[in-house]
Amino acid sequence: MPDEFETIARLFRPLATAPEARGLADDVAVLPSRPGLDLVLTKDAVVDGVHFLPDDPPDLVARKLLRVNLSDLAAKGAQPFGYLLAVAWPERFGWKARAAFAHGLEQDQAAYGLSLLGGDTVSTPGPFTASATLLGWAPQGRVPSRAGAQPGDRLFVTGTVGDGWLGLQAAQGGLERLGREAVDILTMRYRLPEPRLDLGPAIAEVATATADVSDGLLADAAHIASASGVRLELALEAAPLSPEAAAWLAGEDALEGRLALCTGGDDYQILFTAPPGRAPEGTTPIGRVVQGEGLAVTYQDRPVQPDRLGWRHA
Protein backbone atom coordinates (compact mmCIF):
# COMPACT_ATOMS: atom_id res chain seq x y z
CA MET A 1 0.00 0.00 0.00
CA PRO A 2 1.53 3.38 -0.99
CA ASP A 3 2.20 5.78 1.88
CA GLU A 4 1.18 9.43 2.15
CA PHE A 5 4.47 10.92 1.01
CA GLU A 6 4.75 8.66 -2.03
CA THR A 7 1.19 9.49 -2.99
CA ILE A 8 1.86 13.22 -2.68
CA ALA A 9 5.18 13.08 -4.50
CA ARG A 10 4.05 10.93 -7.41
CA LEU A 11 0.39 11.85 -7.86
CA PHE A 12 -0.34 15.25 -6.34
CA ARG A 13 2.87 17.29 -6.64
CA PRO A 14 2.53 17.39 -10.45
CA LEU A 15 -0.89 19.00 -9.93
CA ALA A 16 0.56 21.86 -7.85
CA THR A 17 1.21 24.05 -10.87
CA ALA A 18 0.83 27.46 -9.20
CA PRO A 19 3.93 28.95 -7.53
CA GLU A 20 1.76 29.78 -4.52
CA ALA A 21 1.53 26.03 -3.80
CA ARG A 22 5.29 25.85 -3.02
CA GLY A 23 5.48 22.49 -4.76
CA LEU A 24 3.54 20.86 -1.92
CA ALA A 25 6.84 20.81 -0.04
CA ASP A 26 5.56 23.05 2.76
CA ASP A 27 2.68 22.94 5.24
CA VAL A 28 1.04 26.02 3.72
CA ALA A 29 0.32 27.83 0.48
CA VAL A 30 0.78 31.60 0.34
CA LEU A 31 -1.60 33.72 -1.74
CA PRO A 32 -0.84 37.41 -2.19
CA SER A 33 -3.87 39.65 -2.50
CA ARG A 34 -4.95 40.85 -5.93
CA PRO A 35 -5.87 44.54 -6.20
CA GLY A 36 -9.53 45.11 -7.03
CA LEU A 37 -10.54 41.52 -6.35
CA ASP A 38 -12.11 39.57 -3.50
CA LEU A 39 -11.01 36.03 -2.66
CA VAL A 40 -14.05 33.72 -2.73
CA LEU A 41 -13.86 30.36 -0.92
CA THR A 42 -16.16 27.36 -0.82
CA LYS A 43 -15.91 23.79 0.47
CA ASP A 44 -17.84 20.61 -0.33
CA ALA A 45 -17.18 16.95 0.37
CA VAL A 46 -18.19 13.70 -1.32
CA VAL A 47 -18.68 10.37 0.46
CA ASP A 48 -18.91 6.92 -1.11
CA GLY A 49 -22.52 5.73 -1.11
CA VAL A 50 -23.88 9.20 -0.34
CA HIS A 51 -22.73 11.50 -3.13
CA PHE A 52 -21.64 8.89 -5.64
CA LEU A 53 -22.12 5.18 -6.22
CA PRO A 54 -19.53 2.65 -5.01
CA ASP A 55 -18.76 1.50 -8.56
CA ASP A 56 -18.33 5.00 -10.00
CA PRO A 57 -14.88 5.32 -11.61
CA PRO A 58 -12.37 7.15 -9.34
CA ASP A 59 -11.48 9.67 -12.03
CA LEU A 60 -15.12 10.72 -12.38
CA VAL A 61 -15.45 10.97 -8.59
CA ALA A 62 -12.48 13.36 -8.55
CA ARG A 63 -13.94 15.46 -11.32
CA LYS A 64 -17.35 15.58 -9.64
CA LEU A 65 -15.69 16.71 -6.41
CA LEU A 66 -14.13 19.67 -8.20
CA ARG A 67 -17.25 20.48 -10.19
CA VAL A 68 -19.71 20.62 -7.29
CA ASN A 69 -17.36 23.14 -5.70
CA LEU A 70 -16.85 25.02 -8.95
CA SER A 71 -20.63 25.36 -9.14
CA ASP A 72 -20.57 27.42 -5.93
CA LEU A 73 -17.93 29.72 -7.41
CA ALA A 74 -19.94 30.02 -10.63
CA ALA A 75 -23.02 31.15 -8.70
CA LYS A 76 -20.96 34.01 -7.27
CA GLY A 77 -19.35 35.05 -10.54
CA ALA A 78 -15.89 34.01 -9.34
CA GLN A 79 -12.99 32.91 -11.53
CA PRO A 80 -11.50 29.64 -10.21
CA PHE A 81 -7.87 29.71 -9.15
CA GLY A 82 -6.89 26.79 -6.93
CA TYR A 83 -7.96 24.30 -4.30
CA LEU A 84 -7.03 22.47 -1.14
CA LEU A 85 -7.70 18.74 -1.09
CA ALA A 86 -8.32 16.24 1.71
CA VAL A 87 -8.71 12.54 0.95
CA ALA A 88 -9.46 9.61 3.25
CA TRP A 89 -8.42 6.40 1.47
CA PRO A 90 -10.05 3.08 2.43
CA GLU A 91 -7.92 -0.04 2.13
CA ARG A 92 -9.42 -0.97 -1.24
CA PHE A 93 -7.99 2.21 -2.77
CA GLY A 94 -4.64 0.90 -3.93
CA TRP A 95 -2.21 2.62 -6.26
CA LYS A 96 -4.29 2.09 -9.42
CA ALA A 97 -7.40 3.68 -7.92
CA ARG A 98 -5.39 6.56 -6.42
CA ALA A 99 -3.71 7.22 -9.75
CA ALA A 100 -7.09 7.24 -11.50
CA PHE A 101 -8.42 9.74 -8.94
CA ALA A 102 -5.39 12.00 -9.50
CA HIS A 103 -5.85 11.73 -13.27
CA GLY A 104 -9.42 12.98 -12.90
CA LEU A 105 -8.18 15.98 -10.95
CA GLU A 106 -5.59 16.63 -13.65
CA GLN A 107 -8.23 16.60 -16.38
CA ASP A 108 -10.45 19.17 -14.73
CA GLN A 109 -7.56 21.30 -13.54
CA ALA A 110 -6.66 21.74 -17.20
CA ALA A 111 -10.30 22.37 -18.17
CA TYR A 112 -10.98 25.00 -15.49
CA GLY A 113 -7.61 26.64 -14.89
CA LEU A 114 -7.00 25.24 -11.42
CA SER A 115 -3.92 24.38 -9.39
CA LEU A 116 -3.71 22.13 -6.36
CA LEU A 117 -2.42 24.26 -3.47
CA GLY A 118 -2.12 21.71 -0.66
CA GLY A 119 -4.12 19.48 1.63
CA ASP A 120 -3.89 16.15 3.41
CA THR A 121 -4.30 12.43 2.82
CA VAL A 122 -5.20 9.86 5.49
CA SER A 123 -6.34 6.25 5.65
CA THR A 124 -9.77 5.27 6.95
CA PRO A 125 -11.64 2.10 7.91
CA GLY A 126 -14.79 3.77 6.64
CA PRO A 127 -15.98 4.76 3.17
CA PHE A 128 -13.87 6.73 0.71
CA THR A 129 -14.26 10.43 1.49
CA ALA A 130 -12.80 13.50 -0.19
CA SER A 131 -13.30 17.21 0.28
CA ALA A 132 -12.03 20.22 -1.58
CA THR A 133 -11.78 23.88 -0.66
CA LEU A 134 -12.03 25.91 -3.86
CA LEU A 135 -10.63 29.42 -4.21
CA GLY A 136 -11.60 31.96 -6.83
CA TRP A 137 -11.32 35.66 -7.56
CA ALA A 138 -14.24 38.03 -8.14
CA PRO A 139 -14.55 41.80 -8.60
CA GLN A 140 -14.21 43.50 -5.24
CA GLY A 141 -17.50 44.20 -3.49
CA ARG A 142 -19.59 42.59 -6.24
CA VAL A 143 -20.08 39.03 -5.03
CA PRO A 144 -23.84 38.36 -4.74
CA SER A 145 -25.21 36.49 -1.73
CA ARG A 146 -28.49 34.72 -1.08
CA ALA A 147 -29.70 37.70 0.91
CA GLY A 148 -30.34 40.45 -1.65
CA ALA A 149 -33.61 39.51 -3.36
CA GLN A 150 -36.12 42.39 -3.47
CA PRO A 151 -39.88 42.51 -4.11
CA GLY A 152 -40.36 43.18 -7.80
CA ASP A 153 -37.42 41.01 -8.86
CA ARG A 154 -37.92 37.99 -11.07
CA LEU A 155 -36.61 34.48 -10.33
CA PHE A 156 -34.47 32.78 -12.99
CA VAL A 157 -32.55 29.54 -13.47
CA THR A 158 -29.88 28.48 -15.94
CA GLY A 159 -29.98 25.32 -18.04
CA THR A 160 -32.40 22.56 -17.15
CA VAL A 161 -33.49 20.91 -13.90
CA GLY A 162 -34.14 17.33 -12.90
CA ASP A 163 -31.38 15.65 -14.88
CA GLY A 164 -29.18 15.00 -11.85
CA TRP A 165 -31.97 13.17 -10.02
CA LEU A 166 -32.88 11.19 -13.12
CA GLY A 167 -29.21 10.47 -13.73
CA LEU A 168 -28.88 8.80 -10.34
CA GLN A 169 -31.75 6.48 -11.22
CA ALA A 170 -30.18 5.79 -14.60
CA ALA A 171 -26.81 5.02 -12.99
CA GLN A 172 -28.57 2.55 -10.69
CA GLY A 173 -29.99 0.65 -13.64
CA GLY A 174 -33.37 2.34 -13.99
CA LEU A 175 -35.19 4.30 -16.71
CA GLU A 176 -34.76 1.59 -19.36
CA ARG A 177 -37.97 2.75 -21.02
CA LEU A 178 -36.18 5.92 -22.16
CA GLY A 179 -33.68 3.97 -24.26
CA ARG A 180 -29.93 3.45 -23.97
CA GLU A 181 -28.90 6.82 -25.38
CA ALA A 182 -31.03 8.78 -22.90
CA VAL A 183 -29.88 6.58 -20.00
CA ASP A 184 -26.24 7.20 -20.90
CA ILE A 185 -26.77 10.96 -21.19
CA LEU A 186 -28.55 11.19 -17.84
CA THR A 187 -25.99 8.97 -16.11
CA MET A 188 -23.17 11.31 -17.17
CA ARG A 189 -25.12 14.36 -16.03
CA TYR A 190 -25.25 12.81 -12.56
CA ARG A 191 -21.65 11.65 -12.53
CA LEU A 192 -20.15 14.69 -14.23
CA PRO A 193 -22.19 17.89 -13.77
CA GLU A 194 -21.27 21.03 -15.70
CA PRO A 195 -20.69 24.06 -13.43
CA ARG A 196 -22.09 27.20 -15.06
CA LEU A 197 -18.90 29.20 -15.10
CA ASP A 198 -19.89 30.35 -18.58
CA LEU A 199 -22.81 32.38 -17.20
CA GLY A 200 -21.59 33.15 -13.68
CA PRO A 201 -19.90 36.53 -14.31
CA ALA A 202 -22.80 37.87 -16.40
CA ILE A 203 -25.31 36.79 -13.76
CA ALA A 204 -23.27 38.34 -10.95
CA GLU A 205 -23.39 41.67 -12.81
CA VAL A 206 -27.19 41.90 -12.53
CA ALA A 207 -28.30 39.48 -9.80
CA THR A 208 -29.66 40.60 -6.45
CA ALA A 209 -29.31 37.08 -4.97
CA THR A 210 -27.81 33.81 -6.21
CA ALA A 211 -27.42 30.16 -5.25
CA ASP A 212 -26.41 27.03 -7.09
CA VAL A 213 -29.03 24.30 -7.47
CA SER A 214 -27.52 21.43 -5.49
CA ASP A 215 -30.19 20.52 -2.92
CA GLY A 216 -33.09 20.82 -5.40
CA LEU A 217 -34.70 23.75 -7.18
CA LEU A 218 -37.40 24.25 -4.55
CA ALA A 219 -35.02 23.84 -1.61
CA ASP A 220 -32.52 26.33 -2.98
CA ALA A 221 -35.29 28.80 -3.82
CA ALA A 222 -36.43 28.50 -0.20
CA HIS A 223 -32.86 29.24 0.93
CA ILE A 224 -32.89 32.50 -1.04
CA ALA A 225 -36.32 33.45 0.32
CA SER A 226 -35.23 32.83 3.91
CA ALA A 227 -31.91 34.67 3.61
CA SER A 228 -33.52 37.64 1.82
CA GLY A 229 -36.59 37.91 4.07
CA VAL A 230 -38.95 37.80 1.10
CA ARG A 231 -41.48 35.45 -0.48
CA LEU A 232 -40.63 33.65 -3.70
CA GLU A 233 -43.43 32.52 -5.99
CA LEU A 234 -42.28 29.67 -8.24
CA ALA A 235 -44.29 28.11 -11.08
CA LEU A 236 -43.47 24.43 -11.55
CA GLU A 237 -44.52 24.38 -15.19
CA ALA A 238 -41.95 27.09 -15.98
CA ALA A 239 -38.97 25.00 -14.86
CA PRO A 240 -36.93 24.18 -17.99
CA LEU A 241 -36.48 20.50 -18.86
CA SER A 242 -34.07 18.62 -21.07
CA PRO A 243 -35.48 16.39 -23.84
CA GLU A 244 -34.62 13.37 -21.67
CA ALA A 245 -36.47 14.76 -18.65
CA ALA A 246 -39.45 15.72 -20.82
CA ALA A 247 -39.57 12.17 -22.21
CA TRP A 248 -39.56 10.76 -18.69
CA LEU A 249 -42.28 13.19 -17.57
CA ALA A 250 -44.54 12.14 -20.45
CA GLY A 251 -44.96 8.76 -18.74
CA GLU A 252 -45.65 10.18 -15.26
CA ASP A 253 -48.35 12.15 -13.49
CA ALA A 254 -47.61 15.72 -14.62
CA LEU A 255 -47.71 17.39 -11.20
CA GLU A 256 -45.98 14.64 -9.23
CA GLY A 257 -43.35 14.30 -11.94
CA ARG A 258 -42.64 18.04 -11.93
CA LEU A 259 -42.30 17.99 -8.17
CA ALA A 260 -39.84 15.11 -8.36
CA LEU A 261 -37.70 16.88 -10.94
CA CYS A 262 -37.70 20.13 -8.97
CA THR A 263 -36.79 18.55 -5.63
CA GLY A 264 -34.28 15.89 -6.69
CA GLY A 265 -31.10 17.98 -6.58
CA ASP A 266 -27.65 17.51 -8.14
CA ASP A 267 -28.37 19.84 -11.07
CA TYR A 268 -25.66 22.45 -10.31
CA GLN A 269 -27.37 25.19 -12.28
CA ILE A 270 -27.52 28.79 -11.04
CA LEU A 271 -30.72 30.08 -9.43
CA PHE A 272 -30.92 33.86 -9.11
CA THR A 273 -33.12 36.89 -8.71
CA ALA A 274 -32.77 40.03 -10.80
CA PRO A 275 -34.84 43.05 -11.85
CA PRO A 276 -37.13 42.44 -14.84
CA GLY A 277 -35.33 42.58 -18.16
CA ARG A 278 -31.84 42.24 -16.68
CA ALA A 279 -31.23 38.50 -16.89
CA PRO A 280 -28.62 37.33 -19.44
CA GLU A 281 -29.44 34.99 -22.33
CA GLY A 282 -29.41 31.32 -21.46
CA THR A 283 -31.59 31.75 -18.39
CA THR A 284 -35.29 31.02 -17.86
CA PRO A 285 -37.79 33.00 -15.75
CA ILE A 286 -39.58 30.69 -13.31
CA GLY A 287 -41.11 33.01 -10.73
CA ARG A 288 -41.06 36.32 -8.92
CA VAL A 289 -40.19 37.96 -5.61
CA VAL A 290 -42.96 39.53 -3.51
CA GLN A 291 -43.34 40.83 -0.01
CA GLY A 292 -43.78 38.19 2.67
CA GLU A 293 -41.75 35.15 3.56
CA GLY A 294 -41.12 31.59 2.45
CA LEU A 295 -41.67 29.79 -0.84
CA ALA A 296 -45.03 29.61 -2.63
CA VAL A 297 -45.21 26.87 -5.28
CA THR A 298 -47.87 26.76 -7.99
CA TYR A 299 -48.71 24.48 -10.90
CA GLN A 300 -50.81 26.02 -13.66
CA ASP A 301 -51.85 28.81 -11.28
CA ARG A 302 -52.98 26.40 -8.54
CA PRO A 303 -51.24 26.35 -5.14
CA VAL A 304 -49.14 23.25 -4.42
CA GLN A 305 -47.96 22.02 -1.02
CA PRO A 306 -44.89 19.82 -1.62
CA ASP A 307 -44.15 17.05 0.87
CA ARG A 308 -40.48 17.98 0.63
CA LEU A 309 -38.42 20.72 -1.00
CA GLY A 310 -35.22 18.79 -1.66
CA TRP A 311 -32.19 17.14 -0.11
CA ARG A 312 -31.77 17.63 3.63
CA HIS A 313 -28.25 17.51 5.06
CA ALA A 314 -27.48 15.76 8.32
Secondary structure, 3 states (H helix, E strand, C coil): CCCHHHHHHHHHHHHCCCHHHHHHCCCCCCCCCCCCEEEEEEEEEEEECCCECCCCCHHHHHHHHHHHHHHHHHHCCCEEEEEEEEEEECCCCCHHHHHHHHHHHHHHHHHHCCEEEEEEEEECCCCCEEEEEEEEEEECCCCCCCCCCCCCCEEEEECCCCHHHHHHHHHCCCCHHHCHHHHHHHHHHHHCCCCCCCCHHHHHHHCCEEEECCCCHHHHHHHHHHHHCCEEEEEHHHCCCCHHHHHHHCCCCHHHHHHHHHHCCCCCCEEEEECCCCCCCCEEEEEEEECCCEEEEEECCEEECCCCCCCCCC
